[in-house]
Amino acid sequence: MLLNGTGDVIDDHDYPATTEELIDEYGDRTLELPNGSETVGDVLARLESETFEHPEDARLAVYSAVSNKAVGRVGYSDRDPTPVGSPYSPDAVSF
């Protein structure tokens, strides 16, 4: 997901670094996602201000804050049954 060298520049940045510093430095970089794209700035702006001690922390923050453009069909999983009460679960049928 971190295409166009974004992962490399995050790794090469000096740490510790704050969310704001990363937005200022790399916020205009585009992340190409399966269903569109968004900027690093938009992604990190979803998070509270935080200080990242290591590049791995910053990468994880970016991974965890991308929108649903980063997933296939929203609410779809071929691995687990739909949880009870989920808005994606089918209507109950009584026989």
N, C-alpha and C positions, 0 to 999 in steps of 0.2 A: 504494500500500500504506500509506503513512503518512497515514491518514485521521484525522479528528477533530482536526485542527490539530497533530498531533505533529510533522510536518515543520516547521511554522512555529515552534513553540517551540524546536525544536532549532536552527533557523537564528537565532533571536533570542537564544539563550543566549550568555553571555560566554565567549570562548575566549582562551587554552587552557582545556580542561576535561578532567577525568579520567572514566574509565568510572564510578567510584563516585559522582562528583558528578551525572552524568546519571541514574544509577539512583535516587539520593536525590531528585532533582528531578522526574523524569518516569517513574519506574519503574511507577507504577500506571496509566499510560495504556495503553489497549487498541489493538492493531493488528488490524484486521479483515483476515483473509487468505482466499483462495479456499476453503480447507477448514477453517475455524475461526478462532480468534483466539488471541492471546497478548499478554502485557504487555511493554512496553519493558524492564522489569526482568528478566523471564525471558530475553529475547533477549540483552541486554547481559551478563547473568551467564554466558553461554556463552563469553564472551571473556576473555582475560587482561586484567589491569589495564593501561590505556594512557592516554596523554594525547593528546587530539585538539587539533590546532592550529587547525582550521577547521571550520565546520559541515558542509562536504562530507565531511570525514573521519568525522564522527559518523554522518551519514546512511548512508555506505557501510558502516560497521560494523553498523548496524542491518539494512541490506539483506542483508548477507552472513551474518548470524547467525540469521536466522529459520529455523524448523524446516521440515520437509517439508509443513507445512500451507500453505505459500506457493506450492507447485507443484501442478500438476494431478496426473495419474496418476504415481506414483513410478516412476522408471525408464523412462518413456515419452518417446520423442522421434520426431517425424515427419520430422526433418531428417537425422539421422545414423544409420548402422547401429549395432546394439548392439556394443560393443567385445568382442573375444575375451576370454573368461574372466570376463565380467560375470555376476553372479548372475541377471541378467534375460535372458541370452541363451538362445535355445531349445536343446533337446537336439540334439546332432549326429545326423544320420541318414546311414547308410551304404547305398549302393545296390549 
